[in-house]
Structure formats: C-alpha cells, structure tokens
Amino acid sequence: MPEFSALVFATAISMLYRSIITVIAPELTQDLNLSDSELGTLASLFFVGFAAVQLPVGIALDRLGPRLTIVSFMLLAISGTALFASSTELWMAYTGQLLIGAGCAPLMTGSMVVISRRFSPERFAYMTALVLTLANLGDLFSTTPFALIAEALGWRGALWIILAITSCSALACLIFLGRDRQAEGSEPESPMQMIGGMGKVALIRALWPMLPLVLTGYAALMTVRGLWAGPWLADSYQQDASERGYLLLGMSLMMTLGMYLYGLLDRQTGQRKPLVIGGTLLLILSLAMISLPTPPFWLAACGLMMVGLFGYTYALLMAHCR
C-alpha cells in the first residue's frame, strides 16, 4: 500500500545516510585532508545529531503525528546534504553531518509509531523487521551503486544524487502518509506530561538489563558497516572503491537476510530471548574474527558477512521494549 511504501522509502533514506561514509572514506580523507580521528568524528556526528533530537522527536511524533514530523525533519537532512556536498572546510562537513543525523531522527521511529497504530502488539516485531528488511535497500544502494556513482561523479556529485532521492522521499511521505492522529482512545498530552511519561518509562526496571544490548549491539554493527570496514579493506587489502563496494554489498545483503530471519523466527517460535542472546554471541564471534591482525582475506570476508547476518537484533529488542 502507498503508506507502507512511503514508510519503507523514508527508513531506507536513514539506512543510506548512516552507511555512505565508509564507501567514500579514503576519498573524503584525501579531499578534506582528514586525520583518522577527524574521519571518525565526521562519521559519528550523524549519530550525535540523530541522538540529540530523539526526545523532541518523540514529543513531536505524539503531539504532531508521524507525517508532519517526518517531512519537517527531512528538510534538515536535505539542507545538511547540500552543506556537506559543497563543503570546503571541515566545519561545513561536520555541520552537514549533524543536520543529516537530526533530519533522519524520526524516520525509523516514525515508522514504528505508524506500525504500532496499525497492527497488534503480537505483529509489531514482524512488521518492524519487514520494514527494516525492505528499507535495507537504502543500505544496499550505499555500497556498489553509490561507489560507482562516486567514481563517476566524485563524492560530491554522489551526495547531490542522494539529496535528490531524499527530496523524493519527503514528497512521498507528504502525499501518502495518512492523516496525523493520536493513538486510538488517547487524549492529547501537554509537553510536560510527555516528559513526565518518558521519566516513568525510564524507571521501568525490566528495561534496564536490555539497555547494554541496545547500546552495544547496534553500535558494533554500524561501526563496522558504517565506517570501519571501508578504510580497513582499503588499507589492509588495497581494495579500490568499487571492490570495497562489492564486499560491503554482500554484508548489506546479509543484514537484510538477518533482519528478516529474526522477525520470522520471532513470529514462528515466540522465543525472543534465545534469539537475541544467540545472535549476540555469534556477533561477538564475528567481531573476534575480523579483530585478528590482518586475517586472510577469506576469513575477513566471512567475518564481515557474519557481522551483517547476526548483528541486527535491534528490531527484536524494540519489540520487547514495547
């Protein structure tokens, strides 16, 4: 349906932005004369901007609804992309990344809000995993296709292409997302009531043991996929942009498969806790494989594929938190 497609498109944009730096990292480093720490900061600023506005995003989603919130914040991502693509100084790239991260903040969360209002709690994990699986097309695009575009047009030209795609996604959300409304049976809350409600949620002790997994599991996956893998493949195995893109494409395909399998197995078995614990242990094993000092290329490739396959427990954790 058009609304579901618009949600997938928007979430795909978020997936795309958080993964493109690793493909063009060597070119960015050379063009902007970045040190390793500056490159790491540049990549991390997406997540800083993403995290910094989560509380305002939560209030806006409840108060204004997903449609208006998503479209409004995507304008920040479009502005940030334009600034990043035209940057000649490091501060411009930094500011662009912050704006992009802030602009992407409601895309995945907004999709979850719509899913929670359209489907029963029992179907939340599966539908969330389905949206993330389809939205991973954005992550797939950030590999070989983006690398080929960057080789043909340069990293700046490739970012202008991303800006055009983001604009199309914002337009699709504006047209196809349903009328913003409160959850059925609920009354509008004041901002202070919403902040108080967040405080009550934070005091739910059953959530606390899951926070370390939420903090580390997704961070490990996106550190490897979003930044570390590209420069590592270039430095340790002398791979150019297209070669890196092909291997990262394989990793993204494994992420897509893993997300879908997690959602499917959760729906069929109802054993969410063993799935999360088992997947986390296999992620740790995968990280150990690529942490060896310059492992053979076949082992490095296998380790990256396993990180992608087992690393996406995020949807199950969100479903259990709900």
C-alpha positions as CSV (number, residue, x, y, z in Angstrom):
1,M,0.0,0.0,0.0
2,P,1.2,3.6,-0.6
3,E,1.6,4.5,3.1
4,F,3.7,1.4,3.8
5,S,5.8,2.1,0.7
6,A,6.4,5.7,1.9
7,L,7.5,4.4,5.3
8,V,9.9,2.0,3.8
9,F,11.3,4.7,1.5
10,A,11.8,7.1,4.4
11,T,13.5,4.4,6.6
12,A,15.7,3.4,3.6
13,I,16.9,7.0,3.5
14,S,18.1,6.8,7.1
15,M,19.8,3.5,6.3
16,L,21.5,5.1,3.3
17,Y,22.9,8.1,5.1
18,R,24.4,6.2,8.0
19,S,26.4,3.9,5.7
20,I,27.8,6.1,2.9
21,I,30.9,7.4,4.7
22,T,32.6,4.0,4.7
23,V,32.5,3.8,0.9
24,I,34.0,7.2,0.2
25,A,36.2,7.5,3.4
26,P,39.5,7.4,1.5
27,E,38.4,10.0,-1.0
28,L,37.0,12.2,1.8
29,T,40.2,11.9,3.8
30,Q,42.3,13.0,0.8
31,D,40.0,15.8,-0.4
32,L,39.3,17.4,3.0
33,N,42.8,16.4,4.4
34,L,41.2,14.5,7.3
35,S,43.1,12.6,10.0
36,D,41.8,9.3,11.3
37,S,40.2,10.9,14.3
38,E,38.6,13.6,12.2
39,L,37.2,11.0,9.9
40,G,35.8,9.1,12.8
41,T,34.3,12.3,14.2
42,L,32.7,13.0,10.9
43,A,31.1,9.6,10.7
44,S,30.0,9.8,14.4
45,L,28.3,13.2,14.1
46,F,25.4,11.6,12.1
47,F,24.6,9.6,15.3
48,V,25.2,12.6,17.5
49,G,22.7,14.6,15.6
50,F,20.4,11.6,15.5
51,A,20.5,11.0,19.2
52,A,20.4,14.7,20.3
53,V,16.9,15.3,18.9
54,Q,15.3,12.0,19.9
55,L,13.4,13.5,22.9
56,P,12.0,16.4,20.8
57,V,11.2,13.9,18.0
58,G,9.3,11.7,20.5
59,I,7.2,14.6,21.6
60,A,6.6,15.7,18.1
61,L,5.5,12.3,17.0
62,D,3.0,12.1,19.8
63,R,1.9,15.7,19.5
64,L,2.0,16.4,15.8
65,G,1.9,12.9,14.3
66,P,4.4,11.0,12.0
67,R,3.5,12.7,8.7
68,L,4.3,16.3,9.8
69,T,7.2,15.3,12.0
70,I,8.9,13.1,9.3
71,V,8.5,15.7,6.5
72,S,9.7,18.6,8.6
73,F,12.8,16.9,9.9
74,M,13.7,15.6,6.4
75,L,14.2,19.2,5.4
76,L,17.1,19.3,7.8
77,A,18.6,16.2,6.1
78,I,18.2,17.9,2.7
79,S,19.9,21.1,4.0
80,G,22.7,19.1,5.6
81,T,23.4,17.1,2.5
82,A,23.7,20.3,0.4
83,L,26.1,21.8,3.0
84,F,28.2,18.6,3.1
85,A,28.3,18.2,-0.6
86,S,29.6,21.8,-1.0
87,S,31.9,21.8,2.0
88,T,35.4,23.2,1.6
89,E,36.2,23.4,5.3
90,L,35.9,20.7,7.9
91,W,33.3,22.6,10.0
92,M,31.0,22.6,7.0
93,A,31.2,18.8,6.7
94,Y,30.7,18.4,10.4
95,T,27.7,20.7,10.5
96,G,26.2,18.9,7.4
97,Q,26.5,15.6,9.1
98,L,24.9,16.9,12.3
99,L,21.9,18.2,10.3
100,I,21.6,15.0,8.3
101,G,21.6,12.9,11.5
102,A,19.0,15.2,13.1
103,G,16.9,15.0,9.9
104,C,16.9,11.3,9.9
105,A,16.0,11.0,13.6
106,P,12.2,10.4,13.2
107,L,12.3,8.2,10.1
108,M,12.7,4.8,11.7
109,T,10.9,5.8,14.9
110,G,8.1,7.3,13.0
111,S,7.6,4.1,11.0
112,M,7.4,2.2,14.3
113,V,4.7,4.7,15.5
114,V,2.6,4.1,12.4
115,I,3.1,0.3,12.7
116,S,2.1,0.4,16.4
117,R,-1.2,2.2,15.5
118,R,-2.0,-0.1,12.5
119,F,-1.1,-3.5,13.8
120,S,-1.5,-5.6,17.0
121,P,1.4,-5.9,19.5
122,E,1.9,-9.5,18.5
123,R,2.7,-8.4,14.9
124,F,4.9,-5.5,15.9
125,A,8.2,-7.3,15.8
126,Y,7.4,-9.0,12.4
127,M,6.1,-5.8,10.8
128,T,9.1,-3.8,12.1
129,A,11.5,-6.4,10.8
130,L,9.7,-6.4,7.5
131,V,10.0,-2.6,7.2
132,L,13.7,-2.7,8.1
133,T,14.3,-5.6,5.7
134,L,12.8,-3.7,2.8
135,A,14.3,-0.4,3.9
136,N,17.8,-2.1,3.8
137,L,17.6,-1.4,0.1
138,G,19.0,2.0,1.2
139,D,21.9,0.3,2.8
140,L,22.4,-1.8,-0.4
141,F,22.4,1.3,-2.5
142,S,25.1,2.8,-0.3
143,T,27.5,0.0,-1.4
144,T,28.3,-0.8,-5.0
145,P,25.8,1.6,-6.6
146,F,26.9,4.5,-4.5
147,A,30.6,3.6,-5.1
148,L,30.1,3.5,-8.8
149,I,28.3,6.9,-8.8
150,A,31.1,8.3,-6.6
151,E,33.7,7.0,-9.0
152,A,31.8,8.6,-12.0
153,L,30.8,11.9,-10.4
154,G,33.1,12.2,-7.4
155,W,31.9,12.0,-3.8
156,R,30.3,15.5,-4.0
157,G,28.3,14.6,-7.1
158,A,27.2,11.4,-5.4
159,L,25.9,13.4,-2.5
160,W,23.8,15.6,-4.8
161,I,22.2,12.4,-6.1
162,I,21.4,11.4,-2.5
163,L,19.9,14.9,-1.9
164,A,17.5,14.4,-4.9
165,I,16.5,10.9,-3.6
166,T,15.8,12.3,-0.1
167,S,13.7,15.1,-1.6
168,C,11.6,12.4,-3.4
169,S,11.2,10.5,-0.2
170,A,10.0,13.6,1.7
171,L,7.5,14.3,-1.1
172,A,6.2,10.7,-0.9
173,C,5.7,11.0,2.8
174,L,3.9,14.3,2.4
175,I,1.5,12.7,-0.2
176,F,1.0,9.2,1.0
177,L,1.3,9.1,4.8
178,G,-2.2,9.0,6.5
179,R,-3.7,11.9,8.4
180,D,-1.8,12.5,11.6
181,R,-3.8,11.4,14.7
182,Q,-3.4,10.3,18.2
183,A,-3.4,6.6,19.1
184,E,-7.0,5.3,19.3
185,G,-8.6,6.2,22.6
186,S,-5.9,8.5,23.8
187,E,-6.1,12.2,24.7
188,P,-3.5,14.9,23.6
189,E,-0.9,15.5,26.3
190,S,1.0,18.6,27.2
191,P,4.8,18.6,26.6
192,M,5.3,18.4,30.4
193,Q,3.0,15.4,30.6
194,M,5.0,13.8,27.8
195,I,8.3,14.4,29.5
196,G,6.9,13.0,32.7
197,G,5.8,9.9,30.8
198,M,9.3,9.4,29.5
199,G,10.6,9.6,33.0
200,K,8.1,6.9,34.1
201,V,9.3,4.7,31.2
202,A,12.9,5.2,32.2
203,L,12.1,3.9,35.7
204,I,10.7,0.5,34.4
205,R,13.4,-1.8,35.9
206,A,12.6,-4.6,33.4
207,L,14.1,-2.4,30.6
208,W,17.4,-1.8,32.4
209,P,19.0,-5.2,31.6
210,M,18.3,-4.7,27.9
211,L,20.0,-1.3,27.7
212,P,23.6,-2.7,27.4
213,L,22.5,-4.8,24.4
214,V,20.7,-1.8,22.8
215,L,23.8,0.3,23.5
216,T,26.4,-2.1,22.2
217,G,24.8,-4.4,19.6
218,Y,23.6,-1.9,17.1
219,A,26.7,0.3,17.7
220,A,29.0,-2.6,16.8
221,L,27.1,-3.4,13.6
222,M,27.1,0.2,12.4
223,T,30.7,0.9,13.4
224,V,31.8,-1.9,11.3
225,R,29.4,-1.4,8.4
226,G,29.2,2.4,8.6
227,L,32.8,3.4,9.0
228,W,35.4,0.8,9.9
229,A,35.1,-1.8,7.1
230,G,35.8,0.5,4.2
231,P,39.1,2.0,5.3
232,W,40.2,-1.4,6.7
233,L,39.6,-3.1,3.3
234,A,41.5,-0.2,1.6
235,D,44.5,-0.2,4.0
236,S,44.8,-4.0,4.6
237,Y,43.8,-5.5,1.3
238,Q,44.4,-2.5,-1.1
239,Q,40.8,-2.5,-2.4
240,D,39.5,0.4,-4.5
241,A,36.1,2.0,-4.1
242,S,34.2,-0.5,-6.4
243,E,35.9,-3.5,-4.8
244,R,35.0,-2.3,-1.3
245,G,31.5,-1.6,-2.6
246,Y,31.0,-5.2,-3.7
247,L,32.1,-6.7,-0.4
248,L,30.0,-4.2,1.6
249,L,27.1,-5.1,-0.7
250,G,27.5,-8.7,0.4
251,M,27.5,-7.6,4.0
252,S,24.4,-5.5,3.5
253,L,22.6,-8.5,1.8
254,M,23.4,-10.5,4.9
255,M,22.0,-7.7,7.1
256,T,18.8,-7.8,5.0
257,L,18.6,-11.6,5.4
258,G,19.4,-11.5,9.1
259,M,16.7,-8.8,9.8
260,Y,14.0,-10.9,8.0
261,L,15.0,-14.1,9.7
262,Y,15.0,-12.6,13.2
263,G,11.5,-11.3,12.6
264,L,10.3,-14.5,11.0
265,L,11.8,-16.7,13.8
266,D,10.3,-14.5,16.5
267,R,6.9,-14.8,14.9
268,Q,7.1,-18.5,14.4
269,T,8.8,-19.6,17.7
270,G,7.9,-16.8,20.2
271,Q,11.4,-17.4,21.6
272,R,12.7,-13.8,21.5
273,K,15.2,-14.1,24.4
274,P,17.2,-17.1,23.0
275,L,17.2,-15.4,19.6
276,V,18.7,-12.2,21.0
277,I,21.2,-13.9,23.2
278,G,22.3,-16.4,20.5
279,G,22.6,-13.7,17.9
280,T,24.7,-11.5,20.2
281,L,27.1,-14.4,21.0
282,L,27.5,-15.0,17.2
283,L,28.1,-11.3,16.7
284,I,30.9,-11.4,19.3
285,L,32.4,-14.4,17.5
286,S,32.2,-12.5,14.2
287,L,33.9,-9.4,15.7
288,A,36.7,-11.6,17.0
289,M,37.3,-13.0,13.5
290,I,37.9,-9.5,12.0
291,S,39.8,-8.3,15.0
292,L,42.7,-10.6,14.2
293,P,45.9,-8.8,12.9
294,T,45.3,-8.8,9.1
295,P,43.4,-12.2,8.8
296,P,43.4,-14.0,5.5
297,F,41.0,-12.3,3.0
298,W,38.6,-15.2,3.0
299,L,38.3,-15.0,6.8
300,A,37.9,-11.3,6.8
301,A,35.1,-11.5,4.2
302,C,33.4,-14.3,6.2
303,G,33.7,-12.2,9.4
304,L,32.0,-9.2,7.7
305,M,29.2,-11.4,6.3
306,M,28.6,-12.9,9.8
307,V,28.5,-9.4,11.4
308,G,25.8,-8.5,8.9
309,L,23.8,-11.7,9.4
310,F,23.8,-11.8,13.2
311,G,24.2,-8.1,14.2
312,Y,20.6,-6.8,13.7
313,T,18.8,-7.8,16.9
314,Y,17.6,-4.2,17.1
315,A,14.0,-5.0,15.9
316,L,13.6,-7.7,18.5
317,L,14.8,-5.5,21.3
318,M,12.5,-2.7,20.3
319,A,9.6,-5.1,20.1
320,H,10.4,-6.5,23.6
321,C,10.8,-2.9,25.0
322,R,7.3,-2.1,23.6
